[in-house]
Amino acid sequence: MGMIENFEKMLASGQDNAMLRFSLGNAYLQAGDAAAAVRHLRRAVEHDAGYSAAWKLLGKALMEAGEPAEAVDVYTRGISVAEGKGDKQAAKEMGVFLKRARKALES
């Protein structure tokens, strides 16, 4: 059984938290299913709005799903969250991704 199936089974059994949703989102993104990744990563940040890594991955998933406008919003919020936590590296990375998302909007 693959990672996605294992995570989905955990979710079906009633476990639902930011880490599980982040892991599911990451697995779906790696499998090439950006839409499913977005769904789970949105839930991850709903569970824990301070989860900078989830904001960053949600932005990436939105870009891969062809939603640069939403990615701009997500990266902007994610940078604010990361800076608020002192997570300078995540804020810096999302700043780079934010610029790319804005460029994608312009083209």
N, C-alpha and C positions, 0 to 999 in steps of 0.2 A: 504494500500500500504506500502511495506517495505522500509527500508532506501535505499537499493540499487536502487530500482525503482525511489524513490524521487530524489536521486542524479543523476541518469541517465537522468531523465526528465529535471533537471536543466542544465545538460551538453547539451542535445539536443536543449534546448531553446537558446543556444548561450553563456551561462555562462561557462567560462573555466579559472580556476585559480589554483594556487598551493593548496590552502585550500580545494577546491572542489575535486581535484584529490587525495589529501591525504585522505580525508574522504571516497571517493569511494574505494581507495586501501585498507584502513583499513576495510571497510565493506566487501569487497570481501575476504580479508584474514580471517576475522572472519567466513565467510560463507564456508570456505574451498576451495576457488578458488584462489590458489596462482598465477596461470598464469595471470588471470585478474587483480589481485592485483599488480603484477609486471608491467603490462602495464600502469596502472594509476599512480603508484608511480614513474615510470620513467618520466612521463609527469609532475608530481609535482616538481621534481628536475630540470626539464628543465625550468619550469616557474620561479622557485626560487632556484637557486643553493646554497643559504645560509640557506635552510630549514633543519636544522639538524635532526629534528624528522622524516622528510620524508626519509632522507638517511638511518636512523636507521631502519625504517619500510621496506624500499626497500630491505635492506640486509636480514631482517628476511623473507620476501616474497621469495627472491631468494633461501634461504636455504630450505624453505618449498617446493619450486618448484624443488629441487634437483640440484641447480646450485651453489655449494660452491665456485667455482673459480670466478664467477661473484660477489658473495657475498663478497669475499675477496677484490676485487677491489672497490666495493661500500663502504664497511666499511672503507677502507683506505682513500678514498675521504671524506667520512662523518666525520671521525675523524679530518681530516685537516680543514674542514669547521667549525666544532664545536669548535675546539681550536682557530681558527681565530676569532670566535665570542665571545670567553670567556665562552662558554657553556661547562663547565668542566664535569658536570654530564653526558651529552649525549656522550661526548668524552670517558669518562671512561666506560660507558655501551658498546659502540661500540668496545672498546678495548677488552672487555671480549668476545663479540660475534665474533670478528675477530679471536681470538685464537681458538674458537670452529670451525669456518669455516676452518681455516688452518688444524686443526686436522681431520676434515671430509675429506679434500683433501688427507691427508696422508693415510687414511684407505681404 
